[in-house]
């Protein structure tokens, strides 16, 4: 029974993150560059893409996000990403 569950989990396609994958790459570059000590990145997101971003964040952190807010932040590798709906 346990083996079946493990096999099902392995067979599920991995979720790809459009926004968060790019943020992770940016965070690594900032973290590895000794000349940069900025730990916050502000990103403006068009309203039409904002809901998709929130769904991606919810899936990643497994917590519901307040969709009425005009901004949300997530920290990746000690870099805070502030997403603002415009």
Helices and strands as residue ranges (DSSP letters): H 2-11, H 18-32, E 40-45, H 47-61, E 71-76, E 79-85
